[in-house]
């Protein structure tokens, strides 16, 4: 601990808001400092956050380290602000973060609520998850090397200054490193006017490397000499900051990295944490563990991503507890913003994936939702979202985008859904075929509330180039870059077939199509294929699959595995049967129903006697891209459901890491009701759980709605 004479540096007490609007000193304990230096500029420190805790109870500073995550001092959230004991989970007090607003009297920047705290037990540090990602503000990366004695650092914060009790602007000060002690950094103000004050707790301590800022530490405790309200006899301006340079942050682990207990990777949809018990886990925004190495019970274990691209969890005694078994020299492990944890080589090609992406999560809460394009009888169209609650039950729909009458004709459209801009929220894609023969792709990006923005065009083709009726559209991350793409099966009029990939752009649009697999032998008929999309081999790239019907009535599953460039390899056949049943009564859906990290295919069969069953075709762990013999995992009596009356979509509606089935059911009297079939361990499907139901027979016409799916 940094000392000047006798005594201990004081915790930076979080400020309490006064009646007018800003901070007043609160009960003792919690870091804060308005850095009694000079006002900062917006461009240089836009990543600095001002935290309002308890609607005026406390105020701290923080720093944006990922679009949806802020690093700050744990003591800001402790019941006793003099200790760094923040509780994990939702904050005890409502907390609002203002980022990118150096002048608090303006309306610039962005305001987000803090919805989750992830404290680090070995130091005064907490990661705070925002309700939705920030946009246009660059997060600051963690420093990779420790500071040296005598090194000059810059501290930023919204706390008190030398002559302001409640400043309305962000300030910065210059500090010099005295020493490094464990997880803490002892620093001193470069001049008498440089100090860390109440309200600065959690603010960034920065160095400049290569012309860019990097985060060395966050402010924790200070003598507060020279700060407004401090005894004038106190002249010491030394402080203690919590180090981040010896921790792992961001969303990427390069080769040669070691994760220690408490280290986190963060993304918009999930976090990866090495727990104190030795278990490496991926946790969703719903707070559910989606994947783990199963290595709990080994405190002191570390996770190592070696130079050859193998990720392992190693016990304190050196025993290897788990490993990915991957070879990716010079590669990296990445927690994508859509939530999938992948290992990629130096060439960028993914080699392995945990399978932790939540499909069509439109509101970013860690659970899949439903969305539908509704074609109204008066000629206008709208997008509706039906979110899922914590139990997976489907809630009442709400409308977002709505068009003017005559803007769209649903009969000319083909829909799909995926996360096309990679922000962790599902979007809509639509292919529109115009009367003159031209075609165009549109994207409706997801909003923070789960709704959709107006569709925006990207790729288009003039008349004569492409024909919309020959295209079958599918969504998936076919190149493994963390953004979903579009694949189109093109059925030529001469009997040829070809797969094209429209890779997504960072803005969520689509680049020009690139062809891959093709067939000129006239031995495929698109009308005999029921398509599915999923990652069958757990390599981090989604693949295409299909249930094919032959002329003799027999069925067979085929896969087209995705390549690193986003194209597709030759078809791989697996399970087939001449006696399974009628292809017309078989309805396929893809998802990881057993939670093993590889997607499977669930076949809902609508029997002629009126009863229904689901048969699960698991993806093979040993034969890449193949499926095992189907096993019945659900059955319901005759008269309960008719598949033709349902609009069914697979997804993880309760956020437990296993995909489920959900549907809107249209009754003969015109009413509709939502149902969810969650999955149990091993892939067995539970009974139908009812959700939202329309109150009248005129509220929703099932025939006017097209529910968004990844495959068509």
N, C-alpha and C positions, 0 to 999 in steps of 0.2 A: 504494500500500500504506500502511496506517495505521502510523505509527511514533511512538514516544515515545523520543527520544534515538536511540542507535545500535542496530543489530541488526535482525532480521526477526521478524515474528510466527511462532510455531511452528505446524506442522500439528497439528490436533487428533488426537492419536494414538488410534486405535481401542482400546478396552479389550479385554484378554484375560480370559476367564473364569477365575476361581480355582476351586479344588477344591470349595469349598462350593457355588457355583452362579453367582456373578456376576463382574463385571469386575475384572481386574488389568491394569495397563499392559503393553502388548505392545511389540514392536520399534518403532522410530520410524515414524511417519507415518500419519495418517488422522484426520480430524476427529472430534471428539467433545467433548461438554461436558454436564455434568449441570446446567448452568446453576446456579451456586452461589447460588441465590436461595431462593424459597419453594416448598413443595409446591403442585402445581396441583390443580384440581378436574376430575373426570371429564367433566362436561358441557361445559366450555369448551375442552378440548384433547383430546377423544377421538380426533381425527384424527392425533395424534402416535404414531409407531411406535417400538418398540424392536427393533433388528436384532441377532440373534445370528448371527455370521458364522463359519463353520468350526467349529460346535459348541463354542464357547468360545474360539476363536482370537482373535476380535475382537468388539467390540460398538460399534454406532453408533446414532444416532437417525435418524428419517425422518418424512415427513409424507404422509398419504393425499391424493392429488390427483385420484383417480378411484376407483371401487369396486374396481378390480383393479390400480391402479398407485400406487407410492410414489415420491416424489422424495427424493433423499438426495445425499450427497457421493460423487463418483466415487472419491475417494481411499480410501474405506472398502473398496473392492474391488480396489485396485491391489496388484500383487505387492509393489511398494515403496510403503508407505503414506505416504511423504512426497511422492508425486506423484499427480496426478489422472488416472492412466492406466488406467482400468478397461477391460477387454476386452468387446466386445459379445458377446451370446449368453448361454448358461447361465453362472451364477456359477462361478468357480474353486472356491469353497468352498460347501458346503451352507449356505444362509442361511434363517433363519426370522424372520418379522416378527410381532410381537405388537402389535395395534392396539386402542385403546379400553380399555387396562388401565393406568391411572395408578399403581395399587398392584400391583406385581409379585408380591406374596404372595397375591393373590386369583386367581380363575379367570374374572373378567369379561373382556369383550372377545372378540377373535377372533385365531386364530393361523393364519398362512398361510406356505407355503414360497415363496420367491422363485425363479422359474423362468427369467427372462430379464432381461438388463441392456441398456439402450439409452443409452450414454453420449453426452454432448454434447462434442464435441471442443474447443470454444473456452472451456470453463470447468470448474470442479470440480463437475460436476452429472451425475447419472445418474437415469434413470427405471427403476424395478424393477417388473417385472410379477409379480403374485402368481398362484399356481396356480389360484385361484378367486376370484370377487368377494367382497368384504365386503358385509355387509348391515346396515342400521340405523345406520351411522356416516356422517355427512355429510362428504364430501371438502371440502377448503378450496380455493377458487379462487385463481388467480394474480392478483396485483395488476396493475392496468392503467396505473398512473401511477408514475413514479419517486419515491422518498422524497426529502425535502428536508432540507438541513442543519438540525440542531436537532430534527428530528422524533423523537418517542419511539416505540420499537418494543418488542415483547415477544418474547423468545427462550425456547423450550421444549426440553427434552432430558432424557435418562436418564443423563447422564454424572456424573462426580464432583461433589461439592459442596465447600463450604469445609471440612467436617469429616467427610465420608463418602467412603471409598475405593470402595465398591460400593453406592450407594444403591438402595433398592427402590421408590422412588416417583419420579414425574415431577416436575420442578421447572421454575420459570419465573424469568426475570430481566428487568429493565427496562434497555434500552439506548437511547442517543442517537446519531443519525446524525451522523458527522463530515463525510463527503464521499462522493460517488459517483465511482468511477473505472472507466470501461469496464464490464466485466462483473462488477465487484466493488463491495462496499459496505463502507466503513470505519465501524465503530461502536465506542462506548465504554460501559462499564457506567455506569449512572446514579449508582450509589453504590459504595463500596469493596466491598460485599458482592455486587455484581452482576458475575458473571464467566461465561465460557464455558470449560468444562473438558474433559478427556479423556473420551470417550464421548458427547459432544454433537454430534459431526460429523454433518452432514446434518439436524440438527434444524431445525424451522421458525422463521423470523424473520417476525413478524406485525405487521400494523397492523389497527385496527378501523375499518371504514367502514360507515356506516349501521347500526351496531349489530352487524355481522357481521365475522368475521375474514377477512382475505385475506393470501395468501402473498407476501411481498416478496422473501424470499431464504431460503437454507439456510446453516447455519453451515459454515465452512471451516477457518479458522485463528485462533489466539488466543495471546496472551501467557500466558494461564492464571494470571495473578496472583491470589493468594488461593485457588487450588484446592488440594485435599488432595494432598500429595506434591510440590508445586512449591516450589522454593527460596524461603524466606521473604523473601529479598532482592528477589525479583521482585514488584513491586507494580502493574505495569501490567495493566489489565483491558480493554484494547482488543482488538478482534477484526476479522476479515475474513469477510464472508459473500458467497456467490455469488448474484447477482441472478437473479430470475425475472420481475420486472416488465417486462423488455424482451424476454421470450420469449412464445411462444404456447403455451397449455396448455388442458386440458379437452378437450371433444369438439366444440366449436362455434366457428366463425369468423364473426363478424359482418361486415356490409358495411364496407368501408374498411380491412380488416386486411391487413397484409403479413406473409407468412411468410418467414423468413430461414433460411439453411442451419442444420440442426440442430433446427429447430422441429418439434414433434410434436403431433398430436392423438391422444388415447388413448381406447379403449373396451374393453369386456370381450372382444371377439372379434378386434380388429385395432388397428393403429396407422397413422396417416398421417404420413409423414416427408418433409420436403424435404431430400434428401441433399446432401452437399457438392458432388457433381458436377452438381447442378442438376436431378436427376430427382425428381419428386414421386411417391411410391409409397404404396400401401396394402399393408401386410404383415400376414399372418394370424398367429394364435397358433402355427401350425405353422412359422413362419419363412419362408413362401413369399410372394413378391410376387404379389399377386392382380391388381393394376392399376398402371399407371404412365403418365405423360405422355410417356414416350419422349424426354425432354430431357436425358439424360446427356451429359457432355462439355461442360457449360457451368458451370464453377465460378463461384460468385458470383451465380448467378441467384436470383431471388426469385419467390415465388408471391403473386399479388395478387388479392384478392376485392374488386372495386370496388363503388362505391355503387349501380351498376345491376345488380349480381348476376352479373357475369361473372367467372369464375375464369380466371386466365391465369398462365403461367410466362414470366417476362421475363428476358432475358439481361442481363448487367452493362452492355452497351452500349445497352440499351433495346429491343432487338428482341424481338418477341413470338414465343416458341417454340412455344407451345400455348395454346389457350383452349377453354373449355367452350361458348362461344357462347350462353350463357343470359342472359335478361333477367328479373331478379327484384329490383327496387328495394327497398332496405331489408331484403333477405333475409339468409340465412345459409347457410353450408356446414356440414354436420353429419356426423360419423362416428358412426353409430348403434351402440348396444351389440351389435347382431347383426352388425355389421361392414360394413354398406352405407354408402358415402360418397355423400351426396346434397346437392343444392342446392335450397333451398326459398325461396319468396317471403315477403314480410312477412305474407301471409295464412296461412302455414304449409303451403301446397300445394307439393309437390315438383315441380321442373321437370326435373331431370336426375339420373341416378344412375350410379355406376361399376359397379354390379352385383356387389358384392364380398361380399354376405352368403353364408355357408356354410349350406346347408339341413341341417336335422335333425342338427346337431352336438351330440350329447347330453352329451359330456364336456368340451366347450370346448377341444379341442386343435387346432382349425383344420381338422378333417377331418370329413366326413359319416360318420354311423354308421347302422346298421340297428336297428330295434326292432320287437318283435312282441308282440301279445296272444295268450297261449296258453290254450286252453280244455281243461282236463284232464278225463279221463274220469270222475273221481270227483266232478266238479261244482265244483271250485274253479278259479280263474283266476289268471294271473300275467303280469307284464310282464317281458320279457327284452330285454337290449341286446347287440348284437354290434358292438363298436367296430372301427374300421379302423386298421391300422398305417400307418407312414410311406409304404409302397409301395401303399397302398390295399387291401391284402388284409384280408378279413373274419376277425375273431378269434372265439374260442370265446364263446358266449353266457353271460351271467350274469343271474341273477334278482334283481329288486329288490322291487317291490310284489307281494304275494301275498294273495289274498282267502280268506275262509272259504268252505266249501262252501255253494253256494246263494245267494251274494251277487249274482252276475251270471249272465245267460244271454246268451252271445255272439251268439245268433241275433237278439236284440233290440237289438243295438248296431251303430253305424256309427262308424268311427274316422277320425281325421285327425291330422296332426302339424304343428307350427309352433312358433315362439317367441312364446308368447302374453303373457308378462310382459316381454319385451324385454331379458332379461338375458344374451343371447348363447348360451343353451343351449336345445335343442329340448325341447318338451313334447308331451304327448298330449292330444287332445280326443276325447270320445266323446258321441254322441247316444244316449240310451236311451229306447226306447219301451215303456211299461208296459202291462200287460194291461188296465187300465181306460181306456186311450186317452190318458193324460197322457204328456208327453215332458219330458226334462230334459237339459241339457248339463253335462258334467263335464270338469274339467281335472286331469290328473296332471302336476304341474310336474317338470322335470328336476332331478336332484340333481347335486352336484359330481362324483360318481364316474361319471356317465353313466346311473345308474339313475333310477327315478321314485318320487315321493312318492305316497301314496294319493290316488285321485281325489276332488276336491272339487266339489260342485255349485254352479252359478250360476243361469243362466236356466232357467225351467221354464214349462210351459203346462198348464193344466188340461184334462181331457177335453173334446173337441169343438172345441178351438181349432186344434190342429195334429195332423197324423197323421204318425208317424215314417216310414212306408213311402213317403210322398209327397215326402220330403226327401232330397236328395243333397248331402252335406257336402263343403266344400273349404276349405283353409287358404291364406292369403297375406296380405301386408301391403297390404291394399286401399286404405287411406287414407294410407299413406306415413309413419306416425308412429313407425316403428321397432318396432312390435309386430304380430305376425301376428293376423289376424282370421279369422272364419269366414264363408263365404258358403254359402247354401243355395239350390239350385235346387228350387223347389216345383212339383210336377206335380199340378195340381188334377184332381179326378175328372171335371170337366166339359170337360177338354181345354185349359184355360188353363194358362199357365206364368208364373212370376215369380221374380225373383232377390231375395233378402233378404241383408242383411249384419248379422252379429252382431259389433259392434266390441269388441275386447278391452279390458279394464281393466288398470290398472297391476299389479293382483294376479294377473292371468292368467285372470280369469273373463270373462264375456261379458254385454254390455248387451242390452237388448231389441232385437229385429230391426227393421231399417229397410228398406222395400221400395224398389226402383229399377226396373230394366227389367221390362217385362211384355209378354205376348203373349196376345191374346184371339182370334186368328184361327184357332186350332186347326191351325197349320201347323208346330208343333214336337212331336216325340215324344221324351220324355226317354230312352226305351229305345233310341233310335237314335243317341244321343250317347255318345262316349267323351271324358271331360273331362281337361283339363290346366290347370295354373296356372303362370303365369310373368309376368315383366315384359317384354312383347313390344316396347315402345317406349322402354325405358330412361328412364322418367320418375320412377322411384323408387316406383311403385305397382304391385303385382302385378295381373295381369289374368286373366280366365277365357278359356279356349279349349275348342274341342271339334271332334272329327272326326265329321261327320254322315253317316249313311247314308240315302239316298233310296230310295223304293220300287222304282226301276228298278235298284238296285244301285250307282249312282254315289256317289262320296264327295266331300265338300267340307269345308275347314277354315273355322271361324268363330272370331272373337274378340269378346269383350265387354270393352272397355277400362274400367278403373276410373276413377272421378271422385275429386276431392280429398276428398269426403265419404265415400268408401268404397263408393259405389254403382256401378252399371254403366250404360254407354251402350248404344245400339242395336248389334245384331250387325253385324260387318264380315266379309264373305265374302272369301276369297282363293283359294288353289289348290283345284282340284277336278279330278276325273277319273272317266270312266266305264269306264276300262280298267285302273286301278291294281291292283285285286285285290279279294279278299273282305274286307269290313269285319270279319267275325268272326275273321279271321286276322291282323288289324292291331291292334297294341297300342301305345298312345302314351304317351310319357314326356316331361316338360318339363325343360329345363335349358339352361345356357349352354355348349353343347358345343364351340363354336369360340372361346370366350373373348373375344368382342367387346363384352361388357357387356349384350347383349340375349339373352333366353332364346329357345331354339329348341324344336322338337319332334322327338324321335326316334321313329320308327315301327318297332318290331320286327315283322317279317313271318314267319309260320310257314307255309312253303310246303307244298303238298299232297304233294310228293315227299319231304318230310322234311328238306330243307335250310332254313336260316334266314338272314335278312339284316336289316340295319338301314338305314333310309332317313332322311336328315336333311332336315327342312323348316326352313330358316333363316328367322328373322324378318327382314323387309325393313328396310333402313336408310333407305329413302325413302318407302315406302307404309306409314303408321302402322298397326300392328295386323295386317298381312298377312304371309303366308308365301310363300316362293318354292317353285318346283317341287322335289320331293324328289330327293335325290341319294344313291345307295347309298354307305355309308361302312363297311360290314362285311358279311362273308358267311362262313358256316360250313357244312361239308358235312353231308349227310343223316345222321341218326343221332346227332349230337352232343348236340342239345338238343331238348326238346319244351316249348313255352311253357307248356302246361297244367300241367307239373310244376314250374314255377318260381314264386317269389314275388319279383318284380323291383321295384326302387326306384331312381330316378335320384338322384345326389348327387355331390359332389366328394370322393371317398373318399381320394385322395392329396393333397388340399389344394393343387393346382397352379393353381387358378383356372378350370379347365375341368371341367364336370360329366361324370360317368361313369355307368355302369350297374353295379348289383350285384344278385345274386339268391341265394336259397337254393334249391337244386335237390333234389327228392325222387326217389330212385331206386325202381325197382320192388321191390327187396328191403327197402325200409323205411329205408335209410340216407339221409343228407342231406349235401350239401356246398355250401359257399359259393363263389361265383365273382364276380370283378370284371372288368369290361371298361373299362379306362381309355381316355381319349381323347388323341389326338396333336394337334399343331398343325393348325389348319384344320378340326378336327371329325371327323377319321377315328378310328374306334374300333379299339383294339388287341384282340388275341385274349384269350380268357378266361383269367384267372389264378386258380388254385384257392387257396382259403383254408381255413378250418376245415372239418373233416368229422367227423360223428358216428362213434364207435367201434363202435357196435352198431346193430342194426336197430330197437331199441326206444327209442333215446335221444330222438328227436324225430319227431313225426308232422306232416308238412307240411300235412296237411288240417286240423289242429287249430290252426294258427297264422294270424293275420291280421297281415301286416306293415303298419306305419304309412306312409302316403303322404299327400302334401298334397292330392291330388285323388282322387275316387272315381268 
